[in-house]
Amino acid sequence: MSAAATLQALHTEEGRRNPYPHYAALHAVGPVAPLTGHYAAVVHGYDAVSRVLRDPAFRVLDAEQLARQLPTWHEHPSLTVLMNSMMFINGDQHARLRRLITREFTARRVAALAETVTRQVDHLLDRLAEQDGEVDFIKEFAFPLPSNVIGELLGVPAEDRPWFQPHVSAIGAVLDAGGADKFAVADKAATELSAYFTDLVRQRRQDPRDDLVTVLSAAGEDDDPLTHEELLSALVLVFNAGFETTTHLLGNGLEVLLRHPDAAQRLREQPELAPGYVEEFLRLEAPAQLTTRWTAVDAEVDGVPVPAGSSVLVLLGAANRDPARFADPDTFQPERADNAHLTFSAGLHFCPGALLTVTEAQIAFPRLLARFPRLALSGEPAYRAQLTLRGHTHLPVILA
């Protein structure tokens, strides 16, 4: 099967549900394959993906490239919010935004959140213990944990946090292949989120608190302040990235554990093994499966030409299962050495929230397993109809 046919199969409902046989088919033809049409190539080998992610000649999708694909993109508030964020900006402007935002999103601040994460985990475990029979792990734990943690970090009141999930998910959905039909819902969500954060910023400027909304509202105030649009986009991005990736890591990781009961028992007995487990969850069942890059100059990837103005499809999930980089790549091996997966990207656009996501998972999994020693799947999971972000909509479990 050609690379183009494999990609077509990958974007079917079954392909989205289980992309891994299609990744294996791509690996069989080499690390990079030329394409015609929307993308000049698909990049899926580990080394090739790593090089593209780190090469400044390959840029993230930005306003310049989006205008070629969708000249009317300015008409969509969802795309305006995204394109004003550092996730979709290149060069000096990206460096500026990243510097202003990530200097506040420090390891010290994340480390200080460990107590908050533990408190939120135990609170949710207490709530789970009060329930009888089958529960939906996504609804009852995997979503509220990161939502509450990032909400507390930002300063979003607890009563408002459940309102955020459908809003940020709707915006993210337009990035998936075939997401153009979701603009109506996404644009409405972006408009409402922008209005919410505009009001919250106004409140914090009048009454500063020890939260990220207050800090970012004043970021670079004396020399190079964030514009209002940049600030709103940063807040939407931080909340989105702060819970969606973690939600899917928790759901994907728990399903892996429950399908490997011996490994689950080992983690239950040795919680200090959590870092290795979490890294292997991220490699094996990456929440972020793909991204794109484009180049403004003639370039090439492993001998495949990429003309100026062209884009390449970069399959992070396939790179994480490249047999040339990982032995037995489709097996769960939490003791893997040198498990340098690419789930959080690499280079200039490495995910700034990676440390917080990993911290939450490392705390959550051992405490969850210790609290419920007979935790088990109670039905077939339901999955998101997306490939860009891979995860569950429903994960039924029985606690005892």
C-alpha positions as CSV (number, residue, x, y, z in Angstrom):
1,M,0.0,0.0,0.0
2,S,1.3,3.5,-0.9
3,A,2.0,6.1,1.8
4,A,-0.9,8.1,0.4
5,A,-3.3,5.1,0.7
6,T,-2.0,4.4,4.2
7,L,-2.7,8.0,5.3
8,Q,-6.2,7.8,3.8
9,A,-6.8,4.6,5.8
10,L,-5.4,6.4,8.9
11,H,-8.1,9.0,8.7
12,T,-11.0,6.6,8.7
13,E,-12.9,5.9,11.9
14,E,-11.1,2.7,12.4
15,G,-7.7,4.3,11.5
16,R,-8.3,6.9,14.2
17,R,-9.3,4.3,16.7
18,N,-6.2,2.2,16.0
19,P,-3.5,4.0,14.0
20,Y,-0.7,1.7,14.9
21,P,-0.9,-0.8,12.1
22,H,-0.8,2.1,9.7
23,Y,2.2,3.5,11.4
24,A,3.9,0.1,11.0
25,A,3.1,0.1,7.3
26,L,4.7,3.6,6.9
27,H,7.8,2.4,8.7
28,A,8.1,-0.4,6.2
29,V,8.6,2.1,3.4
30,G,11.3,4.2,5.3
31,P,11.4,7.2,7.6
32,V,9.9,9.7,5.1
33,A,7.5,9.3,2.2
34,P,6.8,11.8,-0.5
35,L,3.2,12.9,-1.1
36,T,1.3,15.0,-3.6
37,G,-1.5,17.4,-2.7
38,H,-1.8,19.1,0.7
39,Y,1.5,17.8,2.1
40,A,4.8,17.4,0.3
41,A,5.8,14.5,2.6
42,V,4.8,12.4,5.6
43,V,7.6,12.2,8.2
44,H,7.3,9.3,10.6
45,G,10.7,7.8,11.4
46,Y,12.1,8.8,14.8
47,D,15.3,10.4,13.7
48,A,13.6,12.2,10.8
49,V,10.8,13.5,13.0
50,S,13.3,14.7,15.6
51,R,15.4,16.6,13.0
52,V,12.3,18.3,11.5
53,L,11.1,19.4,15.0
54,R,14.5,20.9,15.8
55,D,15.3,22.4,12.4
56,P,14.3,26.2,12.5
57,A,13.8,26.0,8.7
58,F,10.7,24.0,9.4
59,R,8.1,26.3,11.0
60,V,4.9,25.6,12.9
61,L,1.7,26.5,11.1
62,D,1.4,30.3,11.4
63,A,-0.8,33.1,10.0
64,E,1.4,33.3,6.9
65,Q,1.0,29.7,6.0
66,L,-2.7,29.5,7.1
67,A,-3.5,32.4,4.7
68,R,-2.4,30.2,1.8
69,Q,-4.6,27.4,2.9
70,L,-7.6,29.4,4.2
71,P,-7.6,33.1,3.1
72,T,-10.7,33.8,5.2
73,W,-9.2,32.5,8.5
74,H,-9.5,36.0,10.1
75,E,-13.2,35.5,10.0
76,H,-13.0,32.7,12.6
77,P,-12.5,33.7,16.2
78,S,-11.2,30.2,17.1
79,L,-8.4,30.5,14.6
80,T,-7.6,34.1,15.7
81,V,-7.2,32.9,19.3
82,L,-4.9,30.1,18.2
83,M,-2.8,32.2,15.8
84,N,-2.1,34.8,18.5
85,S,-0.6,32.1,20.8
86,M,3.0,31.0,20.9
87,M,2.0,27.5,19.6
88,F,1.4,29.0,16.2
89,I,4.0,31.7,15.9
90,N,7.6,31.5,14.6
91,G,10.9,33.3,14.9
92,D,11.5,36.4,17.1
93,Q,7.9,36.8,17.9
94,H,7.7,33.2,19.2
95,A,10.9,33.7,21.2
96,R,9.4,36.9,22.8
97,L,6.1,35.2,23.7
98,R,7.7,32.1,25.0
99,R,10.1,34.2,27.2
100,L,7.3,36.3,28.7
101,I,5.1,33.3,29.4
102,T,7.4,30.5,30.4
103,R,9.5,32.6,32.8
104,E,6.3,32.5,34.9
105,F,5.6,28.8,34.2
106,T,8.8,27.8,36.0
107,A,9.9,24.5,37.6
108,R,9.7,26.2,41.0
109,R,6.1,27.1,40.4
110,V,5.3,23.6,39.2
111,A,7.1,22.0,42.2
112,A,5.1,24.2,44.5
113,L,2.0,22.7,42.9
114,A,2.8,19.2,44.0
115,E,1.0,19.6,47.3
116,T,-2.0,21.0,45.3
117,V,-1.9,18.0,43.0
118,T,-1.8,15.6,45.9
119,R,-4.7,17.3,47.6
120,Q,-6.8,17.3,44.4
121,V,-6.0,13.6,43.7
122,D,-7.0,12.6,47.2
123,H,-10.2,14.6,47.0
124,L,-11.2,12.9,43.8
125,L,-10.3,9.5,45.2
126,D,-12.6,10.2,48.1
127,R,-15.4,11.1,45.7
128,L,-14.8,7.9,43.8
129,A,-14.9,5.8,46.9
130,E,-18.4,7.1,47.7
131,Q,-19.7,5.7,44.4
132,D,-21.0,2.2,43.8
133,G,-20.7,0.1,40.7
134,E,-19.3,1.3,37.4
135,V,-17.9,4.8,37.1
136,D,-16.5,6.8,34.1
137,F,-12.9,7.4,34.9
138,I,-12.7,10.3,32.4
139,K,-15.6,12.1,33.8
140,E,-14.9,11.5,37.5
141,F,-11.1,11.7,37.6
142,A,-9.1,12.3,34.4
143,F,-10.9,15.5,33.5
144,P,-11.5,17.2,36.9
145,L,-7.9,16.6,38.2
146,P,-6.0,18.6,35.6
147,S,-8.9,21.0,35.2
148,N,-8.7,21.8,38.9
149,V,-4.9,22.0,39.0
150,I,-4.6,24.3,36.0
151,G,-7.7,26.2,37.2
152,E,-6.0,26.8,40.6
153,L,-2.7,27.8,38.9
154,L,-4.5,30.3,36.7
155,G,-6.9,31.5,39.3
156,V,-10.1,30.3,37.6
157,P,-12.8,29.8,40.3
158,A,-13.7,26.2,41.0
159,E,-17.3,26.6,40.1
160,D,-16.4,27.8,36.6
161,R,-13.9,25.0,35.6
162,P,-16.4,22.4,34.3
163,W,-17.7,25.1,31.9
164,F,-14.2,25.2,30.3
165,Q,-14.0,21.6,29.0
166,P,-16.4,21.8,26.0
167,H,-15.1,25.3,25.2
168,V,-11.4,24.5,24.9
169,S,-12.1,21.1,23.3
170,A,-14.2,22.8,20.6
171,I,-11.4,25.1,19.7
172,G,-8.9,22.3,19.6
173,A,-11.1,20.2,17.3
174,V,-10.6,22.6,14.4
175,L,-7.0,21.5,14.3
176,D,-7.8,17.9,13.5
177,A,-7.9,16.7,10.0
178,G,-11.4,17.4,8.7
179,G,-12.0,19.9,11.5
180,A,-13.3,22.6,9.2
181,D,-16.9,21.5,9.8
182,K,-16.5,22.4,13.5
183,F,-15.9,26.1,13.0
184,A,-19.4,27.2,14.1
185,V,-19.1,25.6,17.5
186,A,-15.4,26.5,17.9
187,D,-15.9,30.2,17.0
188,K,-18.8,30.5,19.5
189,A,-16.5,28.8,22.2
190,A,-13.6,31.2,21.4
191,T,-15.8,34.2,21.6
192,E,-17.2,33.1,25.0
193,L,-13.8,32.2,26.4
194,S,-12.3,35.5,25.3
195,A,-15.1,37.4,27.1
196,Y,-14.6,35.3,30.2
197,F,-10.9,35.9,30.4
198,T,-11.3,39.6,29.6
199,D,-13.5,39.9,32.6
200,L,-11.2,37.8,34.8
201,V,-8.1,39.9,33.8
202,R,-10.1,43.1,34.6
203,Q,-10.8,41.6,38.1
204,R,-7.2,40.6,38.7
205,R,-5.9,44.0,37.7
206,Q,-8.2,45.6,40.2
207,D,-7.6,42.9,42.9
208,P,-4.2,41.1,42.2
209,R,-3.8,37.6,43.6
210,D,-1.1,34.9,43.7
211,D,-2.2,33.3,40.4
212,L,-1.1,33.1,36.8
213,V,-3.8,35.4,35.5
214,T,-2.5,38.1,37.7
215,V,1.2,37.4,36.8
216,L,0.5,37.2,33.0
217,S,-1.6,40.3,33.1
218,A,1.5,42.2,34.1
219,A,4.0,40.1,32.0
220,G,6.6,42.4,30.4
221,E,4.6,45.4,31.6
222,D,7.6,47.8,31.8
223,D,9.4,46.9,28.6
224,D,7.4,44.7,26.2
225,P,3.9,43.9,27.5
226,L,1.7,41.2,26.1
227,T,-1.0,42.8,24.0
228,H,-4.6,42.1,25.1
229,E,-5.0,39.6,22.2
230,E,-1.8,37.8,23.1
231,L,-2.8,37.7,26.8
232,L,-6.2,36.2,26.0
233,S,-4.6,33.6,23.6
234,A,-2.0,32.7,26.2
235,L,-4.7,32.1,28.9
236,V,-6.8,30.0,26.5
237,L,-3.7,28.0,25.4
238,V,-2.4,27.4,29.0
239,F,-5.8,26.2,30.1
240,N,-6.2,24.0,27.0
241,A,-2.7,22.5,27.1
242,G,-2.9,22.3,30.9
243,F,-5.8,19.8,31.0
244,E,-6.4,18.1,27.6
245,T,-3.0,16.4,27.3
246,T,-3.1,15.4,31.0
247,T,-6.7,14.1,30.7
248,H,-5.7,11.9,27.8
249,L,-2.4,10.8,29.5
250,L,-4.4,9.7,32.6
251,G,-7.1,7.9,30.6
252,N,-4.7,6.2,28.1
253,G,-2.3,5.3,30.9
254,L,-5.0,3.7,33.0
255,E,-6.3,1.6,30.2
256,V,-2.7,0.3,29.5
257,L,-2.3,-0.5,33.2
258,L,-5.6,-2.3,33.5
259,R,-4.7,-4.4,30.4
260,H,-1.4,-5.3,32.1
261,P,-2.4,-6.3,35.7
262,D,1.1,-7.6,36.6
263,A,2.6,-4.2,35.7
264,A,-0.2,-2.4,37.6
265,Q,0.5,-4.5,40.7
266,R,4.3,-3.7,40.5
267,L,3.5,0.0,40.4
268,R,1.1,-0.5,43.3
269,E,3.8,-2.1,45.4
270,Q,6.6,0.2,44.2
271,P,5.3,3.7,43.6
272,E,8.8,5.0,43.1
273,L,8.6,3.4,39.6
274,A,6.0,6.0,38.5
275,P,8.4,8.1,36.4
276,G,9.3,5.2,34.1
277,Y,5.6,4.2,33.8
278,V,4.5,7.7,32.9
279,E,7.2,8.1,30.2
280,E,6.2,4.7,28.7
281,F,2.5,5.7,28.7
282,L,3.5,8.9,26.8
283,R,5.5,6.9,24.3
284,L,3.1,4.0,23.7
285,E,-0.2,5.9,23.8
286,A,0.8,9.5,23.0
287,P,-2.0,12.0,23.7
288,A,-0.5,14.2,20.8
289,Q,-0.2,12.0,17.7
290,L,0.7,14.4,15.0
291,T,1.7,18.0,14.1
292,T,2.7,19.8,10.9
293,R,5.6,21.9,9.8
294,W,6.1,24.1,6.7
295,T,9.2,25.7,5.1
296,A,9.6,29.1,3.5
297,V,12.7,27.9,1.6
298,D,13.5,24.8,-0.5
299,A,14.4,22.0,1.9
300,E,14.6,18.2,2.1
301,V,14.0,15.5,4.7
302,D,16.1,12.3,4.3
303,G,16.4,13.0,0.6
304,V,12.7,13.8,0.0
305,P,12.4,17.4,-1.4
306,V,10.1,19.9,0.3
307,P,9.7,22.9,-1.9
308,A,9.4,26.4,-0.4
309,G,5.9,27.1,0.8
310,S,5.1,23.4,1.3
311,S,4.0,21.5,4.5
312,V,4.9,18.2,5.9
313,L,2.8,15.9,8.1
314,V,4.8,14.9,11.2
315,L,3.6,11.8,13.0
316,L,4.8,11.9,16.6
317,G,2.9,8.8,17.5
318,A,4.6,6.8,14.7
319,A,8.0,8.1,15.7
320,N,7.4,6.9,19.2
321,R,6.8,3.4,17.8
322,D,9.7,3.3,15.3
323,P,11.4,-0.1,15.6
324,A,14.6,1.5,14.5
325,R,14.6,3.5,17.7
326,F,12.6,1.4,20.2
327,A,12.9,-2.4,20.6
328,D,9.5,-4.1,20.5
329,P,7.9,-0.7,20.1
330,D,4.3,-1.9,20.4
331,T,4.8,-3.5,23.8
332,F,4.5,-1.8,27.1
333,Q,7.9,-1.8,28.9
334,P,7.9,0.7,31.8
335,E,11.5,-0.2,32.5
336,R,12.7,1.1,29.1
337,A,16.1,2.9,29.3
338,D,16.6,6.1,27.3
339,N,12.9,6.5,26.6
340,A,13.2,9.8,24.8
341,H,9.8,9.9,23.2
342,L,8.7,12.9,21.1
343,T,5.1,13.3,22.5
344,F,5.9,16.8,23.8
345,S,7.6,17.8,20.5
346,A,11.3,18.9,20.6
347,G,13.3,22.0,19.9
348,L,12.0,25.5,20.1
349,H,8.4,24.4,20.3
350,F,8.8,21.8,23.1
351,C,5.7,21.9,25.2
352,P,6.1,24.3,28.1
353,G,3.5,22.4,30.2
354,A,5.2,19.0,30.0
355,L,6.6,19.2,33.5
356,L,3.2,19.9,35.0
357,T,1.5,17.1,33.0
358,V,4.2,14.5,34.1
359,T,4.0,15.7,37.7
360,E,0.3,15.1,37.9
361,A,0.5,11.7,36.4
362,Q,3.4,10.6,38.6
363,I,1.4,11.5,41.7
364,A,-2.0,10.2,40.5
365,F,-1.3,6.7,39.3
366,P,0.3,5.2,42.4
367,R,-2.3,6.8,44.7
368,L,-5.1,5.6,42.5
369,L,-3.8,2.0,42.4
370,A,-3.1,1.9,46.1
371,R,-6.6,3.2,47.0
372,F,-8.4,0.7,44.7
373,P,-6.5,-2.6,44.6
374,R,-9.2,-4.3,42.6
375,L,-9.7,-1.5,40.0
376,A,-10.6,-3.1,36.7
377,L,-12.2,-2.2,33.3
378,S,-16.0,-2.8,33.3
379,G,-16.7,-2.4,29.6
380,E,-15.2,-1.3,26.3
381,P,-13.8,2.3,26.3
382,A,-15.1,4.9,23.9
383,Y,-12.5,7.0,22.0
384,R,-12.4,10.5,20.6
385,A,-13.1,10.7,16.9
386,Q,-9.8,12.6,16.5
387,L,-6.2,11.6,15.7
388,T,-4.4,14.8,16.5
389,L,-5.3,14.4,20.2
390,R,-5.8,10.7,21.0
391,G,-7.8,9.8,24.1
392,H,-11.1,8.6,25.5
393,T,-14.6,10.0,25.8
394,H,-15.6,7.3,28.2
395,L,-13.5,4.8,30.2
396,P,-15.8,2.6,32.3
397,V,-14.1,1.0,35.4
398,I,-15.3,-0.9,38.5
399,L,-13.6,0.1,41.7
400,A,-14.0,-3.0,43.8
